[in-house]
Amino acid sequence: MATRSPDAIREFSLPRIASGLQTYALLCGLALLSGCSTFGGSGASESGKASYYANRHHGLKTASGERFDQNALTAAHRKLPFGTRVRVTNLNNDRSVVVRINDRGPFVRGRIIDVSRAAAQRLDMLRAGVVPVRIETLD
């Protein structure tokens, strides 16, 4: 049976360590880059689809801890901080409304914001349910 010298063991383990360090450095770099999103600063904008909350959510707690009020001008966004004000513009009719982020979501692929019923009414999207929008942060 052949035995390996201690040098042979080091030869095999060094590339694994280097590879592990390279992977770690790459992951750290990607994490830093993903934190530098272009969306989120004042005046930043994002386009996508918007939907609105169903009446059954009225009175339930939101992710921020406050109760959802379908008559308030509020919205859910996946990443924006709670309290951020955004202007939502319906790209089908150019109507816009300013809402405050107080919840997380939407959790449906392709949607970027869920607005309250009051905001949906001002955007004239109640009948459609889902519309293309542009959102711009105000603060």
MODELLER restraints for C-alpha pairs under 7 A, 6 or more apart:
rsr = mdl.restraints
at = mdl.atoms
rsr.add(forms.Gaussian(group=physical.xy_distance, feature=features.Distance(at['CA:39:A'], at['CA:45:A']), mean=6.36, stdev=0.5))
rsr.add(forms.Gaussian(group=physical.xy_distance, feature=features.Distance(at['CA:39:A'], at['CA:46:A']), mean=6.92, stdev=0.5))
rsr.add(forms.Gaussian(group=physical.xy_distance, feature=features.Distance(at['CA:40:A'], at['CA:80:A']), mean=6.40, stdev=0.5))
rsr.add(forms.Gaussian(group=physical.xy_distance, feature=features.Distance(at['CA:40:A'], at['CA:137:A']), mean=6.71, stdev=0.5))
rsr.add(forms.Gaussian(group=physical.xy_distance, feature=features.Distance(at['CA:41:A'], at['CA:137:A']), mean=6.79, stdev=0.5))
rsr.add(forms.Gaussian(group=physical.xy_distance, feature=features.Distance(at['CA:42:A'], at['CA:137:A']), mean=5.25, stdev=0.5))
rsr.add(forms.Gaussian(group=physical.xy_distance, feature=features.Distance(at['CA:42:A'], at['CA:138:A']), mean=5.35, stdev=0.5))
rsr.add(forms.Gaussian(group=physical.xy_distance, feature=features.Distance(at['CA:42:A'], at['CA:139:A']), mean=5.05, stdev=0.5))
rsr.add(forms.Gaussian(group=physical.xy_distance, feature=features.Distance(at['CA:43:A'], at['CA:136:A']), mean=5.77, stdev=0.5))
rsr.add(forms.Gaussian(group=physical.xy_distance, feature=features.Distance(at['CA:43:A'], at['CA:137:A']), mean=5.13, stdev=0.5))
rsr.add(forms.Gaussian(group=physical.xy_distance, feature=features.Distance(at['CA:43:A'], at['CA:138:A']), mean=5.81, stdev=0.5))
rsr.add(forms.Gaussian(group=physical.xy_distance, feature=features.Distance(at['CA:44:A'], at['CA:136:A']), mean=5.46, stdev=0.5))
rsr.add(forms.Gaussian(group=physical.xy_distance, feature=features.Distance(at['CA:44:A'], at['CA:137:A']), mean=5.58, stdev=0.5))
rsr.add(forms.Gaussian(group=physical.xy_distance, feature=features.Distance(at['CA:45:A'], at['CA:134:A']), mean=6.69, stdev=0.5))
rsr.add(forms.Gaussian(group=physical.xy_distance, feature=features.Distance(at['CA:45:A'], at['CA:135:A']), mean=5.37, stdev=0.5))
rsr.add(forms.Gaussian(group=physical.xy_distance, feature=features.Distance(at['CA:45:A'], at['CA:136:A']), mean=4.23, stdev=0.5))
rsr.add(forms.Gaussian(group=physical.xy_distance, feature=features.Distance(at['CA:45:A'], at['CA:137:A']), mean=6.55, stdev=0.5))
rsr.add(forms.Gaussian(group=physical.xy_distance, feature=features.Distance(at['CA:46:A'], at['CA:134:A']), mean=5.62, stdev=0.5))
rsr.add(forms.Gaussian(group=physical.xy_distance, feature=features.Distance(at['CA:46:A'], at['CA:135:A']), mean=5.34, stdev=0.5))
rsr.add(forms.Gaussian(group=physical.xy_distance, feature=features.Distance(at['CA:46:A'], at['CA:136:A']), mean=6.66, stdev=0.5))
rsr.add(forms.Gaussian(group=physical.xy_distance, feature=features.Distance(at['CA:47:A'], at['CA:133:A']), mean=5.69, stdev=0.5))
rsr.add(forms.Gaussian(group=physical.xy_distance, feature=features.Distance(at['CA:47:A'], at['CA:134:A']), mean=4.29, stdev=0.5))
rsr.add(forms.Gaussian(group=physical.xy_distance, feature=features.Distance(at['CA:47:A'], at['CA:135:A']), mean=6.31, stdev=0.5))
rsr.add(forms.Gaussian(group=physical.xy_distance, feature=features.Distance(at['CA:48:A'], at['CA:110:A']), mean=6.88, stdev=0.5))
rsr.add(forms.Gaussian(group=physical.xy_distance, feature=features.Distance(at['CA:48:A'], at['CA:111:A']), mean=6.11, stdev=0.5))
rsr.add(forms.Gaussian(group=physical.xy_distance, feature=features.Distance(at['CA:48:A'], at['CA:112:A']), mean=5.74, stdev=0.5))
rsr.add(forms.Gaussian(group=physical.xy_distance, feature=features.Distance(at['CA:48:A'], at['CA:132:A']), mean=5.56, stdev=0.5))
rsr.add(forms.Gaussian(group=physical.xy_distance, feature=features.Distance(at['CA:48:A'], at['CA:133:A']), mean=5.59, stdev=0.5))
rsr.add(forms.Gaussian(group=physical.xy_distance, feature=features.Distance(at['CA:48:A'], at['CA:134:A']), mean=6.55, stdev=0.5))
rsr.add(forms.Gaussian(group=physical.xy_distance, feature=features.Distance(at['CA:49:A'], at['CA:110:A']), mean=6.44, stdev=0.5))
rsr.add(forms.Gaussian(group=physical.xy_distance, feature=features.Distance(at['CA:49:A'], at['CA:111:A']), mean=4.59, stdev=0.5))
rsr.add(forms.Gaussian(group=physical.xy_distance, feature=features.Distance(at['CA:49:A'], at['CA:112:A']), mean=5.83, stdev=0.5))
rsr.add(forms.Gaussian(group=physical.xy_distance, feature=features.Distance(at['CA:49:A'], at['CA:130:A']), mean=6.44, stdev=0.5))
rsr.add(forms.Gaussian(group=physical.xy_distance, feature=features.Distance(at['CA:49:A'], at['CA:131:A']), mean=5.45, stdev=0.5))
rsr.add(forms.Gaussian(group=physical.xy_distance, feature=features.Distance(at['CA:49:A'], at['CA:132:A']), mean=4.35, stdev=0.5))
rsr.add(forms.Gaussian(group=physical.xy_distance, feature=features.Distance(at['CA:49:A'], at['CA:133:A']), mean=5.65, stdev=0.5))
rsr.add(forms.Gaussian(group=physical.xy_distance, feature=features.Distance(at['CA:50:A'], at['CA:111:A']), mean=5.61, stdev=0.5))
rsr.add(forms.Gaussian(group=physical.xy_distance, feature=features.Distance(at['CA:50:A'], at['CA:112:A']), mean=6.05, stdev=0.5))
rsr.add(forms.Gaussian(group=physical.xy_distance, feature=features.Distance(at['CA:50:A'], at['CA:113:A']), mean=5.01, stdev=0.5))
rsr.add(forms.Gaussian(group=physical.xy_distance, feature=features.Distance(at['CA:50:A'], at['CA:114:A']), mean=5.68, stdev=0.5))
rsr.add(forms.Gaussian(group=physical.xy_distance, feature=features.Distance(at['CA:50:A'], at['CA:130:A']), mean=5.47, stdev=0.5))
rsr.add(forms.Gaussian(group=physical.xy_distance, feature=features.Distance(at['CA:50:A'], at['CA:131:A']), mean=5.48, stdev=0.5))
rsr.add(forms.Gaussian(group=physical.xy_distance, feature=features.Distance(at['CA:50:A'], at['CA:132:A']), mean=6.21, stdev=0.5))
rsr.add(forms.Gaussian(group=physical.xy_distance, feature=features.Distance(at['CA:50:A'], at['CA:133:A']), mean=6.20, stdev=0.5))
rsr.add(forms.Gaussian(group=physical.xy_distance, feature=features.Distance(at['CA:51:A'], at['CA:113:A']), mean=6.66, stdev=0.5))
rsr.add(forms.Gaussian(group=physical.xy_distance, feature=features.Distance(at['CA:51:A'], at['CA:114:A']), mean=4.89, stdev=0.5))
rsr.add(forms.Gaussian(group=physical.xy_distance, feature=features.Distance(at['CA:51:A'], at['CA:115:A']), mean=6.35, stdev=0.5))
rsr.add(forms.Gaussian(group=physical.xy_distance, feature=features.Distance(at['CA:51:A'], at['CA:129:A']), mean=5.74, stdev=0.5))
rsr.add(forms.Gaussian(group=physical.xy_distance, feature=features.Distance(at['CA:51:A'], at['CA:130:A']), mean=4.56, stdev=0.5))
rsr.add(forms.Gaussian(group=physical.xy_distance, feature=features.Distance(at['CA:51:A'], at['CA:131:A']), mean=6.80, stdev=0.5))
rsr.add(forms.Gaussian(group=physical.xy_distance, feature=features.Distance(at['CA:52:A'], at['CA:114:A']), mean=4.87, stdev=0.5))
rsr.add(forms.Gaussian(group=physical.xy_distance, feature=features.Distance(at['CA:52:A'], at['CA:115:A']), mean=4.60, stdev=0.5))
rsr.add(forms.Gaussian(group=physical.xy_distance, feature=features.Distance(at['CA:52:A'], at['CA:116:A']), mean=5.54, stdev=0.5))
rsr.add(forms.Gaussian(group=physical.xy_distance, feature=features.Distance(at['CA:52:A'], at['CA:117:A']), mean=6.07, stdev=0.5))
rsr.add(forms.Gaussian(group=physical.xy_distance, feature=features.Distance(at['CA:52:A'], at['CA:120:A']), mean=6.23, stdev=0.5))
rsr.add(forms.Gaussian(group=physical.xy_distance, feature=features.Distance(at['CA:52:A'], at['CA:129:A']), mean=6.72, stdev=0.5))
rsr.add(forms.Gaussian(group=physical.xy_distance, feature=features.Distance(at['CA:53:A'], at['CA:114:A']), mean=6.38, stdev=0.5))
rsr.add(forms.Gaussian(group=physical.xy_distance, feature=features.Distance(at['CA:53:A'], at['CA:115:A']), mean=6.31, stdev=0.5))
rsr.add(forms.Gaussian(group=physical.xy_distance, feature=features.Distance(at['CA:53:A'], at['CA:116:A']), mean=5.51, stdev=0.5))
rsr.add(forms.Gaussian(group=physical.xy_distance, feature=features.Distance(at['CA:53:A'], at['CA:117:A']), mean=6.30, stdev=0.5))
rsr.add(forms.Gaussian(group=physical.xy_distance, feature=features.Distance(at['CA:55:A'], at['CA:70:A']), mean=7.00, stdev=0.5))
rsr.add(forms.Gaussian(group=physical.xy_distance, feature=features.Distance(at['CA:57:A'], at['CA:68:A']), mean=6.77, stdev=0.5))
rsr.add(forms.Gaussian(group=physical.xy_distance, feature=features.Distance(at['CA:58:A'], at['CA:68:A']), mean=5.35, stdev=0.5))
rsr.add(forms.Gaussian(group=physical.xy_distance, feature=features.Distance(at['CA:58:A'], at['CA:69:A']), mean=5.49, stdev=0.5))
rsr.add(forms.Gaussian(group=physical.xy_distance, feature=features.Distance(at['CA:58:A'], at['CA:70:A']), mean=5.74, stdev=0.5))
rsr.add(forms.Gaussian(group=physical.xy_distance, feature=features.Distance(at['CA:59:A'], at['CA:67:A']), mean=5.24, stdev=0.5))
rsr.add(forms.Gaussian(group=physical.xy_distance, feature=features.Distance(at['CA:59:A'], at['CA:68:A']), mean=5.08, stdev=0.5))
rsr.add(forms.Gaussian(group=physical.xy_distance, feature=features.Distance(at['CA:59:A'], at['CA:69:A']), mean=6.08, stdev=0.5))
rsr.add(forms.Gaussian(group=physical.xy_distance, feature=features.Distance(at['CA:60:A'], at['CA:67:A']), mean=5.34, stdev=0.5))
rsr.add(forms.Gaussian(group=physical.xy_distance, feature=features.Distance(at['CA:60:A'], at['CA:68:A']), mean=5.55, stdev=0.5))
rsr.add(forms.Gaussian(group=physical.xy_distance, feature=features.Distance(at['CA:61:A'], at['CA:67:A']), mean=4.35, stdev=0.5))
rsr.add(forms.Gaussian(group=physical.xy_distance, feature=features.Distance(at['CA:61:A'], at['CA:68:A']), mean=5.97, stdev=0.5))
rsr.add(forms.Gaussian(group=physical.xy_distance, feature=features.Distance(at['CA:62:A'], at['CA:68:A']), mean=5.96, stdev=0.5))
rsr.add(forms.Gaussian(group=physical.xy_distance, feature=features.Distance(at['CA:62:A'], at['CA:102:A']), mean=6.79, stdev=0.5))
rsr.add(forms.Gaussian(group=physical.xy_distance, feature=features.Distance(at['CA:62:A'], at['CA:103:A']), mean=5.23, stdev=0.5))
rsr.add(forms.Gaussian(group=physical.xy_distance, feature=features.Distance(at['CA:63:A'], at['CA:102:A']), mean=6.98, stdev=0.5))
rsr.add(forms.Gaussian(group=physical.xy_distance, feature=features.Distance(at['CA:63:A'], at['CA:103:A']), mean=4.83, stdev=0.5))
rsr.add(forms.Gaussian(group=physical.xy_distance, feature=features.Distance(at['CA:63:A'], at['CA:104:A']), mean=6.02, stdev=0.5))
rsr.add(forms.Gaussian(group=physical.xy_distance, feature=features.Distance(at['CA:64:A'], at['CA:82:A']), mean=6.67, stdev=0.5))
rsr.add(forms.Gaussian(group=physical.xy_distance, feature=features.Distance(at['CA:64:A'], at['CA:102:A']), mean=5.55, stdev=0.5))
rsr.add(forms.Gaussian(group=physical.xy_distance, feature=features.Distance(at['CA:64:A'], at['CA:103:A']), mean=5.79, stdev=0.5))
rsr.add(forms.Gaussian(group=physical.xy_distance, feature=features.Distance(at['CA:70:A'], at['CA:116:A']), mean=5.20, stdev=0.5))
rsr.add(forms.Gaussian(group=physical.xy_distance, feature=features.Distance(at['CA:70:A'], at['CA:117:A']), mean=5.16, stdev=0.5))
rsr.add(forms.Gaussian(group=physical.xy_distance, feature=features.Distance(at['CA:70:A'], at['CA:118:A']), mean=6.13, stdev=0.5))
rsr.add(forms.Gaussian(group=physical.xy_distance, feature=features.Distance(at['CA:71:A'], at['CA:117:A']), mean=6.43, stdev=0.5))
rsr.add(forms.Gaussian(group=physical.xy_distance, feature=features.Distance(at['CA:71:A'], at['CA:118:A']), mean=4.93, stdev=0.5))
rsr.add(forms.Gaussian(group=physical.xy_distance, feature=features.Distance(at['CA:72:A'], at['CA:116:A']), mean=6.81, stdev=0.5))
rsr.add(forms.Gaussian(group=physical.xy_distance, feature=features.Distance(at['CA:72:A'], at['CA:118:A']), mean=6.15, stdev=0.5))
rsr.add(forms.Gaussian(group=physical.xy_distance, feature=features.Distance(at['CA:73:A'], at['CA:99:A']), mean=4.91, stdev=0.5))
rsr.add(forms.Gaussian(group=physical.xy_distance, feature=features.Distance(at['CA:73:A'], at['CA:100:A']), mean=6.57, stdev=0.5))
rsr.add(forms.Gaussian(group=physical.xy_distance, feature=features.Distance(at['CA:73:A'], at['CA:116:A']), mean=6.20, stdev=0.5))
rsr.add(forms.Gaussian(group=physical.xy_distance, feature=features.Distance(at['CA:73:A'], at['CA:118:A']), mean=6.08, stdev=0.5))
rsr.add(forms.Gaussian(group=physical.xy_distance, feature=features.Distance(at['CA:73:A'], at['CA:119:A']), mean=5.36, stdev=0.5))
rsr.add(forms.Gaussian(group=physical.xy_distance, feature=features.Distance(at['CA:74:A'], at['CA:99:A']), mean=4.77, stdev=0.5))
rsr.add(forms.Gaussian(group=physical.xy_distance, feature=features.Distance(at['CA:74:A'], at['CA:100:A']), mean=4.67, stdev=0.5))
rsr.add(forms.Gaussian(group=physical.xy_distance, feature=features.Distance(at['CA:74:A'], at['CA:101:A']), mean=5.79, stdev=0.5))
rsr.add(forms.Gaussian(group=physical.xy_distance, feature=features.Distance(at['CA:74:A'], at['CA:102:A']), mean=6.44, stdev=0.5))
rsr.add(forms.Gaussian(group=physical.xy_distance, feature=features.Distance(at['CA:74:A'], at['CA:115:A']), mean=6.12, stdev=0.5))
rsr.add(forms.Gaussian(group=physical.xy_distance, feature=features.Distance(at['CA:74:A'], at['CA:116:A']), mean=5.60, stdev=0.5))
rsr.add(forms.Gaussian(group=physical.xy_distance, feature=features.Distance(at['CA:75:A'], at['CA:99:A']), mean=6.17, stdev=0.5))
rsr.add(forms.Gaussian(group=physical.xy_distance, feature=features.Distance(at['CA:75:A'], at['CA:100:A']), mean=6.04, stdev=0.5))
rsr.add(forms.Gaussian(group=physical.xy_distance, feature=features.Distance(at['CA:75:A'], at['CA:101:A']), mean=4.90, stdev=0.5))
rsr.add(forms.Gaussian(group=physical.xy_distance, feature=features.Distance(at['CA:75:A'], at['CA:102:A']), mean=6.15, stdev=0.5))
rsr.add(forms.Gaussian(group=physical.xy_distance, feature=features.Distance(at['CA:75:A'], at['CA:103:A']), mean=6.48, stdev=0.5))
rsr.add(forms.Gaussian(group=physical.xy_distance, feature=features.Distance(at['CA:75:A'], at['CA:113:A']), mean=6.79, stdev=0.5))
rsr.add(forms.Gaussian(group=physical.xy_distance, feature=features.Distance(at['CA:75:A'], at['CA:114:A']), mean=5.43, stdev=0.5))
rsr.add(forms.Gaussian(group=physical.xy_distance, feature=features.Distance(at['CA:75:A'], at['CA:115:A']), mean=4.19, stdev=0.5))
rsr.add(forms.Gaussian(group=physical.xy_distance, feature=features.Distance(at['CA:75:A'], at['CA:116:A']), mean=5.82, stdev=0.5))
rsr.add(forms.Gaussian(group=physical.xy_distance, feature=features.Distance(at['CA:76:A'], at['CA:101:A']), mean=5.57, stdev=0.5))
rsr.add(forms.Gaussian(group=physical.xy_distance, feature=features.Distance(at['CA:76:A'], at['CA:102:A']), mean=6.07, stdev=0.5))
rsr.add(forms.Gaussian(group=physical.xy_distance, feature=features.Distance(at['CA:76:A'], at['CA:103:A']), mean=4.33, stdev=0.5))
rsr.add(forms.Gaussian(group=physical.xy_distance, feature=features.Distance(at['CA:76:A'], at['CA:104:A']), mean=4.81, stdev=0.5))
rsr.add(forms.Gaussian(group=physical.xy_distance, feature=features.Distance(at['CA:76:A'], at['CA:105:A']), mean=5.16, stdev=0.5))
rsr.add(forms.Gaussian(group=physical.xy_distance, feature=features.Distance(at['CA:76:A'], at['CA:106:A']), mean=6.49, stdev=0.5))
rsr.add(forms.Gaussian(group=physical.xy_distance, feature=features.Distance(at['CA:76:A'], at['CA:113:A']), mean=5.70, stdev=0.5))
rsr.add(forms.Gaussian(group=physical.xy_distance, feature=features.Distance(at['CA:76:A'], at['CA:114:A']), mean=5.04, stdev=0.5))
rsr.add(forms.Gaussian(group=physical.xy_distance, feature=features.Distance(at['CA:76:A'], at['CA:115:A']), mean=6.42, stdev=0.5))
rsr.add(forms.Gaussian(group=physical.xy_distance, feature=features.Distance(at['CA:77:A'], at['CA:101:A']), mean=6.59, stdev=0.5))
rsr.add(forms.Gaussian(group=physical.xy_distance, feature=features.Distance(at['CA:77:A'], at['CA:103:A']), mean=6.54, stdev=0.5))
rsr.add(forms.Gaussian(group=physical.xy_distance, feature=features.Distance(at['CA:77:A'], at['CA:104:A']), mean=5.08, stdev=0.5))
rsr.add(forms.Gaussian(group=physical.xy_distance, feature=features.Distance(at['CA:77:A'], at['CA:105:A']), mean=5.04, stdev=0.5))
rsr.add(forms.Gaussian(group=physical.xy_distance, feature=features.Distance(at['CA:77:A'], at['CA:106:A']), mean=6.43, stdev=0.5))
rsr.add(forms.Gaussian(group=physical.xy_distance, feature=features.Distance(at['CA:77:A'], at['CA:112:A']), mean=6.59, stdev=0.5))
rsr.add(forms.Gaussian(group=physical.xy_distance, feature=features.Distance(at['CA:77:A'], at['CA:113:A']), mean=5.12, stdev=0.5))
rsr.add(forms.Gaussian(group=physical.xy_distance, feature=features.Distance(at['CA:77:A'], at['CA:114:A']), mean=6.87, stdev=0.5))
rsr.add(forms.Gaussian(group=physical.xy_distance, feature=features.Distance(at['CA:78:A'], at['CA:104:A']), mean=5.00, stdev=0.5))
rsr.add(forms.Gaussian(group=physical.xy_distance, feature=features.Distance(at['CA:78:A'], at['CA:105:A']), mean=4.87, stdev=0.5))
rsr.add(forms.Gaussian(group=physical.xy_distance, feature=features.Distance(at['CA:78:A'], at['CA:106:A']), mean=6.69, stdev=0.5))
rsr.add(forms.Gaussian(group=physical.xy_distance, feature=features.Distance(at['CA:82:A'], at['CA:101:A']), mean=5.14, stdev=0.5))
rsr.add(forms.Gaussian(group=physical.xy_distance, feature=features.Distance(at['CA:82:A'], at['CA:102:A']), mean=5.02, stdev=0.5))
rsr.add(forms.Gaussian(group=physical.xy_distance, feature=features.Distance(at['CA:83:A'], at['CA:100:A']), mean=5.59, stdev=0.5))
rsr.add(forms.Gaussian(group=physical.xy_distance, feature=features.Distance(at['CA:83:A'], at['CA:101:A']), mean=5.28, stdev=0.5))
rsr.add(forms.Gaussian(group=physical.xy_distance, feature=features.Distance(at['CA:83:A'], at['CA:102:A']), mean=6.17, stdev=0.5))
rsr.add(forms.Gaussian(group=physical.xy_distance, feature=features.Distance(at['CA:84:A'], at['CA:100:A']), mean=5.61, stdev=0.5))
rsr.add(forms.Gaussian(group=physical.xy_distance, feature=features.Distance(at['CA:84:A'], at['CA:101:A']), mean=5.41, stdev=0.5))
rsr.add(forms.Gaussian(group=physical.xy_distance, feature=features.Distance(at['CA:84:A'], at['CA:139:A']), mean=6.09, stdev=0.5))
rsr.add(forms.Gaussian(group=physical.xy_distance, feature=features.Distance(at['CA:85:A'], at['CA:98:A']), mean=6.60, stdev=0.5))
rsr.add(forms.Gaussian(group=physical.xy_distance, feature=features.Distance(at['CA:85:A'], at['CA:99:A']), mean=5.61, stdev=0.5))
rsr.add(forms.Gaussian(group=physical.xy_distance, feature=features.Distance(at['CA:85:A'], at['CA:100:A']), mean=4.46, stdev=0.5))
rsr.add(forms.Gaussian(group=physical.xy_distance, feature=features.Distance(at['CA:85:A'], at['CA:101:A']), mean=6.38, stdev=0.5))
rsr.add(forms.Gaussian(group=physical.xy_distance, feature=features.Distance(at['CA:85:A'], at['CA:137:A']), mean=6.11, stdev=0.5))
rsr.add(forms.Gaussian(group=physical.xy_distance, feature=features.Distance(at['CA:85:A'], at['CA:138:A']), mean=5.51, stdev=0.5))
rsr.add(forms.Gaussian(group=physical.xy_distance, feature=features.Distance(at['CA:85:A'], at['CA:139:A']), mean=6.01, stdev=0.5))
rsr.add(forms.Gaussian(group=physical.xy_distance, feature=features.Distance(at['CA:86:A'], at['CA:98:A']), mean=5.53, stdev=0.5))
rsr.add(forms.Gaussian(group=physical.xy_distance, feature=features.Distance(at['CA:86:A'], at['CA:99:A']), mean=5.55, stdev=0.5))
rsr.add(forms.Gaussian(group=physical.xy_distance, feature=features.Distance(at['CA:86:A'], at['CA:100:A']), mean=6.42, stdev=0.5))
rsr.add(forms.Gaussian(group=physical.xy_distance, feature=features.Distance(at['CA:86:A'], at['CA:135:A']), mean=6.26, stdev=0.5))
rsr.add(forms.Gaussian(group=physical.xy_distance, feature=features.Distance(at['CA:86:A'], at['CA:136:A']), mean=5.34, stdev=0.5))
rsr.add(forms.Gaussian(group=physical.xy_distance, feature=features.Distance(at['CA:86:A'], at['CA:137:A']), mean=4.34, stdev=0.5))
rsr.add(forms.Gaussian(group=physical.xy_distance, feature=features.Distance(at['CA:86:A'], at['CA:138:A']), mean=5.40, stdev=0.5))
rsr.add(forms.Gaussian(group=physical.xy_distance, feature=features.Distance(at['CA:87:A'], at['CA:96:A']), mean=6.55, stdev=0.5))
rsr.add(forms.Gaussian(group=physical.xy_distance, feature=features.Distance(at['CA:87:A'], at['CA:97:A']), mean=5.59, stdev=0.5))
rsr.add(forms.Gaussian(group=physical.xy_distance, feature=features.Distance(at['CA:87:A'], at['CA:98:A']), mean=4.32, stdev=0.5))
rsr.add(forms.Gaussian(group=physical.xy_distance, feature=features.Distance(at['CA:87:A'], at['CA:99:A']), mean=6.44, stdev=0.5))
rsr.add(forms.Gaussian(group=physical.xy_distance, feature=features.Distance(at['CA:87:A'], at['CA:135:A']), mean=5.49, stdev=0.5))
rsr.add(forms.Gaussian(group=physical.xy_distance, feature=features.Distance(at['CA:87:A'], at['CA:136:A']), mean=5.17, stdev=0.5))
rsr.add(forms.Gaussian(group=physical.xy_distance, feature=features.Distance(at['CA:87:A'], at['CA:137:A']), mean=6.45, stdev=0.5))
rsr.add(forms.Gaussian(group=physical.xy_distance, feature=features.Distance(at['CA:87:A'], at['CA:138:A']), mean=6.97, stdev=0.5))
rsr.add(forms.Gaussian(group=physical.xy_distance, feature=features.Distance(at['CA:88:A'], at['CA:96:A']), mean=5.35, stdev=0.5))
rsr.add(forms.Gaussian(group=physical.xy_distance, feature=features.Distance(at['CA:88:A'], at['CA:97:A']), mean=5.45, stdev=0.5))
rsr.add(forms.Gaussian(group=physical.xy_distance, feature=features.Distance(at['CA:88:A'], at['CA:98:A']), mean=6.23, stdev=0.5))
rsr.add(forms.Gaussian(group=physical.xy_distance, feature=features.Distance(at['CA:88:A'], at['CA:133:A']), mean=6.50, stdev=0.5))
rsr.add(forms.Gaussian(group=physical.xy_distance, feature=features.Distance(at['CA:88:A'], at['CA:134:A']), mean=5.85, stdev=0.5))
rsr.add(forms.Gaussian(group=physical.xy_distance, feature=features.Distance(at['CA:88:A'], at['CA:135:A']), mean=4.52, stdev=0.5))
rsr.add(forms.Gaussian(group=physical.xy_distance, feature=features.Distance(at['CA:88:A'], at['CA:136:A']), mean=6.71, stdev=0.5))
rsr.add(forms.Gaussian(group=physical.xy_distance, feature=features.Distance(at['CA:89:A'], at['CA:95:A']), mean=5.61, stdev=0.5))
rsr.add(forms.Gaussian(group=physical.xy_distance, feature=features.Distance(at['CA:89:A'], at['CA:96:A']), mean=4.11, stdev=0.5))
rsr.add(forms.Gaussian(group=physical.xy_distance, feature=features.Distance(at['CA:89:A'], at['CA:97:A']), mean=6.69, stdev=0.5))
rsr.add(forms.Gaussian(group=physical.xy_distance, feature=features.Distance(at['CA:89:A'], at['CA:133:A']), mean=5.31, stdev=0.5))
rsr.add(forms.Gaussian(group=physical.xy_distance, feature=features.Distance(at['CA:89:A'], at['CA:134:A']), mean=5.26, stdev=0.5))
rsr.add(forms.Gaussian(group=physical.xy_distance, feature=features.Distance(at['CA:89:A'], at['CA:135:A']), mean=6.36, stdev=0.5))
rsr.add(forms.Gaussian(group=physical.xy_distance, feature=features.Distance(at['CA:90:A'], at['CA:96:A']), mean=6.17, stdev=0.5))
rsr.add(forms.Gaussian(group=physical.xy_distance, feature=features.Distance(at['CA:90:A'], at['CA:123:A']), mean=6.03, stdev=0.5))
rsr.add(forms.Gaussian(group=physical.xy_distance, feature=features.Distance(at['CA:90:A'], at['CA:131:A']), mean=6.73, stdev=0.5))
rsr.add(forms.Gaussian(group=physical.xy_distance, feature=features.Distance(at['CA:90:A'], at['CA:132:A']), mean=6.18, stdev=0.5))
rsr.add(forms.Gaussian(group=physical.xy_distance, feature=features.Distance(at['CA:90:A'], at['CA:133:A']), mean=4.64, stdev=0.5))
rsr.add(forms.Gaussian(group=physical.xy_distance, feature=features.Distance(at['CA:90:A'], at['CA:134:A']), mean=6.88, stdev=0.5))
rsr.add(forms.Gaussian(group=physical.xy_distance, feature=features.Distance(at['CA:91:A'], at['CA:132:A']), mean=5.63, stdev=0.5))
rsr.add(forms.Gaussian(group=physical.xy_distance, feature=features.Distance(at['CA:91:A'], at['CA:133:A']), mean=5.17, stdev=0.5))
rsr.add(forms.Gaussian(group=physical.xy_distance, feature=features.Distance(at['CA:91:A'], at['CA:134:A']), mean=6.90, stdev=0.5))
rsr.add(forms.Gaussian(group=physical.xy_distance, feature=features.Distance(at['CA:92:A'], at['CA:132:A']), mean=6.92, stdev=0.5))
rsr.add(forms.Gaussian(group=physical.xy_distance, feature=features.Distance(at['CA:95:A'], at['CA:123:A']), mean=5.34, stdev=0.5))
rsr.add(forms.Gaussian(group=physical.xy_distance, feature=features.Distance(at['CA:96:A'], at['CA:123:A']), mean=5.90, stdev=0.5))
rsr.add(forms.Gaussian(group=physical.xy_distance, feature=features.Distance(at['CA:97:A'], at['CA:119:A']), mean=6.52, stdev=0.5))
rsr.add(forms.Gaussian(group=physical.xy_distance, feature=features.Distance(at['CA:97:A'], at['CA:122:A']), mean=6.67, stdev=0.5))
rsr.add(forms.Gaussian(group=physical.xy_distance, feature=features.Distance(at['CA:97:A'], at['CA:123:A']), mean=6.75, stdev=0.5))
rsr.add(forms.Gaussian(group=physical.xy_distance, feature=features.Distance(at['CA:105:A'], at['CA:113:A']), mean=6.82, stdev=0.5))
rsr.add(forms.Gaussian(group=physical.xy_distance, feature=features.Distance(at['CA:105:A'], at['CA:114:A']), mean=6.78, stdev=0.5))
rsr.add(forms.Gaussian(group=physical.xy_distance, feature=features.Distance(at['CA:106:A'], at['CA:112:A']), mean=6.48, stdev=0.5))
rsr.add(forms.Gaussian(group=physical.xy_distance, feature=features.Distance(at['CA:106:A'], at['CA:113:A']), mean=5.81, stdev=0.5))
rsr.add(forms.Gaussian(group=physical.xy_distance, feature=features.Distance(at['CA:106:A'], at['CA:114:A']), mean=5.69, stdev=0.5))
rsr.add(forms.Gaussian(group=physical.xy_distance, feature=features.Distance(at['CA:120:A'], at['CA:126:A']), mean=5.88, stdev=0.5))
rsr.add(forms.Gaussian(group=physical.xy_distance, feature=features.Distance(at['CA:125:A'], at['CA:131:A']), mean=6.71, stdev=0.5))
